[in-house]
């Protein structure tokens, strides 16, 4: 699960010196998130804007453990990372359209009204990747590009969805677990193969743009 943050890091990177009864807590859940840069990035902004908020990592072996801790701490919202993005959907009372379309959830929000808890799930990878794709390619943006996607998890689902929406047809999905790549490729009508040294010649044919998901 990784090394726990030091007391100094808790104060500097996680805003623990600012947490009181009025603090809104946010966090990130995953199997190994103690070294993620998300908390420092978020907490710097909270400090700069003088917001009564803190963003903390919650490591867990399963998503049930992570969500139990989130509820205990009265977390306002969570970022969801590997390997919980797909599983997180079943814990949400409501899902936005992006999460429904890609069958993956990277954000959960919580509202606590009396004894009724509402959990909403979102997928911000879709809009984020769409903007990043167009900004990165700029004038070279074209659906005729041959694209290779490395991975077949939650982020790859969002990537393939955006590529399909934008008319990209020549896409190859490579993954170490072939069955996952094959299942994802079948949804979007894309090509697929194992992610190992034998796939290098095939990858070269889809190397206009390589996306590490």
C-alpha positions as CSV (number, residue, x, y, z in Angstrom):
1,X,0.0,0.0,0.0
2,X,3.0,2.3,0.0
3,X,4.8,4.3,2.6
4,X,2.6,6.6,4.8
5,X,3.2,10.3,4.6
6,X,5.4,11.9,7.3
7,X,3.9,14.4,9.8
8,X,5.7,17.2,7.9
9,X,4.1,16.1,4.7
10,X,0.7,15.9,6.3
11,X,1.1,19.6,7.3
12,X,2.7,20.8,4.1
13,X,1.0,18.8,1.4
14,X,-2.3,17.8,2.9
15,X,-3.4,21.0,4.9
16,X,-3.7,19.1,8.2
17,X,-2.9,22.3,10.0
18,X,-6.1,23.8,8.6
19,X,-8.6,21.0,9.3
20,X,-11.3,21.8,11.9
21,X,-15.1,21.3,12.2
22,X,-15.7,23.7,9.3
23,X,-13.3,22.1,6.8
24,X,-14.6,20.4,3.7
25,X,-12.7,17.2,3.1
26,X,-11.9,15.8,-0.4
27,X,-9.8,12.9,-1.3
28,X,-8.5,10.3,-3.8
29,X,-9.1,6.6,-3.4
30,X,-7.1,3.8,-5.0
31,X,-4.9,0.9,-4.1
32,X,-1.7,2.9,-4.0
33,X,-2.3,6.7,-3.7
34,X,0.1,7.8,-1.0
35,X,2.6,9.1,-3.6
36,X,0.1,10.7,-6.0
37,X,0.6,14.3,-6.7
38,X,-3.2,15.1,-6.6
39,X,-3.2,16.2,-2.9
40,X,-0.4,18.7,-3.2
41,X,-1.8,20.2,-6.3
42,X,-5.3,20.6,-4.9
43,X,-4.1,21.7,-1.5
44,X,-1.9,24.5,-2.9
45,X,-4.9,25.9,-4.7
46,X,-7.0,25.7,-1.5
47,X,-4.3,27.6,0.4
48,X,-3.9,30.2,-2.3
49,X,-7.6,30.9,-2.4
50,X,-7.9,30.6,1.4
51,X,-10.6,27.9,1.1
52,X,-11.5,25.9,4.2
53,X,-10.7,22.6,2.4
54,X,-8.3,19.7,2.4
55,X,-7.6,16.9,0.0
56,X,-6.3,13.6,1.3
57,X,-5.3,10.1,0.0
58,X,-7.2,7.0,1.1
59,X,-5.4,3.8,0.3
60,X,-7.4,0.6,0.4
61,X,-7.3,-3.0,-0.8
62,X,-10.9,-2.8,-1.9
63,X,-13.4,0.0,-2.7
64,X,-15.7,-0.9,0.1
65,X,-13.0,-0.1,2.7
66,X,-12.2,3.2,1.0
67,X,-15.8,4.3,0.9
68,X,-16.4,3.3,4.5
69,X,-13.6,5.6,5.5
70,X,-14.9,8.3,3.3
71,X,-18.3,8.2,5.0
72,X,-16.7,8.1,8.4
73,X,-14.7,11.3,7.6
74,X,-17.8,12.9,5.9
75,X,-15.9,13.3,2.7
76,X,-17.5,15.8,0.2
77,X,-16.1,14.3,-3.0
78,X,-13.6,11.7,-4.1
79,X,-11.3,11.3,-7.1
80,X,-11.3,7.6,-8.1
81,X,-8.3,5.9,-9.6
82,X,-7.0,2.4,-10.3
83,X,-8.3,-0.2,-9.8
84,X,-11.7,1.2,-8.7
85,X,-13.0,3.2,-11.6
86,X,-15.3,0.6,-13.0
87,X,-16.4,-0.8,-9.7
88,X,-17.2,2.6,-8.3
89,X,-20.3,2.8,-10.6
90,X,-22.3,0.3,-8.5
91,X,-21.8,2.5,-5.4
92,X,-23.4,5.5,-6.9
93,X,-27.1,6.4,-6.6
94,X,-26.9,8.4,-9.8
95,X,-24.6,8.6,-12.7
96,X,-23.9,11.4,-15.2
97,X,-24.1,10.7,-18.9
98,X,-20.3,10.4,-19.4
99,X,-20.1,7.7,-16.7
100,X,-23.0,5.8,-18.3
101,X,-21.5,6.0,-21.8
102,X,-18.0,4.7,-20.9
103,X,-19.1,2.5,-18.0
104,X,-16.4,4.0,-15.8
105,X,-16.5,6.5,-12.9
106,X,-13.6,8.7,-11.8
107,X,-15.4,11.1,-9.4
108,X,-17.9,10.5,-6.6
109,X,-19.7,13.3,-4.7
110,X,-21.5,12.8,-1.4
111,X,-24.4,14.6,0.2
112,X,-25.5,13.8,3.8
113,X,-29.0,14.9,4.5
114,X,-30.3,13.5,7.8
115,X,-30.0,9.7,7.5
116,X,-30.3,9.7,3.7
117,X,-26.9,9.6,1.8
118,X,-26.7,10.4,-1.8
119,X,-23.7,9.4,-3.9
120,X,-23.3,10.7,-7.5
121,X,-20.8,9.4,-10.0
122,X,-19.1,11.3,-12.8
123,X,-16.5,10.7,-15.5
124,X,-14.4,13.8,-16.1
125,X,-11.9,11.9,-18.2
126,X,-14.2,12.3,-21.2
127,X,-14.3,16.1,-21.3
128,X,-10.7,16.3,-20.1
129,X,-9.3,14.0,-22.8
130,X,-11.4,15.7,-25.5
131,X,-9.9,19.1,-24.6
132,X,-6.4,17.7,-24.2
133,X,-6.5,15.9,-27.6
134,X,-7.5,18.9,-29.5
135,X,-5.1,21.2,-27.7
136,X,-2.1,18.8,-28.1
137,X,-2.7,18.1,-31.8
138,X,-3.6,21.7,-32.7
139,X,-3.4,22.2,-36.5
140,X,-2.4,18.6,-37.0
141,X,-5.8,17.4,-35.6
142,X,-7.4,14.9,-38.0
143,X,-9.7,11.9,-37.6
144,X,-7.6,10.2,-40.3
145,X,-4.6,9.8,-37.9
146,X,-3.7,6.2,-37.0
147,X,-3.9,6.0,-33.2
148,X,-2.6,3.4,-30.6
149,X,-4.1,3.3,-27.1
150,X,-2.0,1.5,-24.5
151,X,-4.3,0.1,-21.8
152,X,-7.9,-1.1,-21.5
153,X,-9.0,0.2,-18.1
154,X,-11.2,3.1,-17.0
155,X,-9.1,5.9,-18.7
156,X,-8.8,3.8,-21.9
157,X,-12.6,3.5,-22.0
158,X,-12.9,7.3,-21.9
159,X,-10.2,7.7,-24.5
160,X,-11.8,5.3,-27.0
161,X,-15.2,7.0,-26.4
162,X,-13.8,10.4,-27.3
163,X,-11.9,9.0,-30.4
164,X,-15.1,7.4,-31.6
165,X,-17.2,10.5,-31.1
166,X,-14.6,12.5,-33.0
167,X,-14.6,10.1,-36.0
168,X,-11.3,8.3,-35.5
169,X,-11.5,4.9,-37.2
170,X,-8.0,3.5,-37.3
171,X,-7.4,2.8,-33.7
172,X,-5.4,-0.1,-32.1
173,X,-5.8,-1.0,-28.4
174,X,-2.9,-2.8,-26.8
175,X,-3.2,-4.3,-23.3
176,X,-1.3,-7.0,-21.3
177,X,-4.6,-8.7,-20.5
178,X,-5.8,-9.4,-24.0
179,X,-9.4,-10.3,-23.0
180,X,-9.9,-6.7,-21.6
181,X,-8.5,-5.1,-24.8
182,X,-10.6,-7.4,-26.9
183,X,-13.8,-6.5,-25.0
184,X,-13.1,-2.8,-25.2
185,X,-12.2,-3.0,-28.9
186,X,-15.4,-4.8,-29.7
187,X,-17.5,-2.0,-28.2
188,X,-16.0,0.6,-30.6
189,X,-15.1,-1.5,-33.6
190,X,-11.3,-1.0,-33.1
191,X,-8.4,-3.4,-33.6
192,X,-6.6,-5.0,-30.7
193,X,-3.6,-7.1,-29.7
194,X,-1.4,-8.1,-26.8
195,X,0.9,-5.5,-25.2
196,X,4.3,-7.2,-25.5
197,X,7.3,-7.1,-27.8
198,X,5.5,-9.1,-30.5
199,X,3.1,-6.2,-31.0
200,X,5.9,-3.6,-31.9
201,X,5.6,-4.1,-35.7
202,X,1.8,-3.7,-35.4
203,X,2.2,-0.6,-33.2
204,X,4.3,1.1,-35.9
205,X,1.3,1.0,-38.2
206,X,-0.7,3.0,-35.7
207,X,2.0,5.4,-34.5
208,X,0.6,8.8,-35.7
209,X,-0.5,9.2,-32.1
210,X,0.2,6.9,-29.2
211,X,-1.9,7.4,-26.0
212,X,-0.7,5.9,-22.8
213,X,-3.8,5.1,-20.8
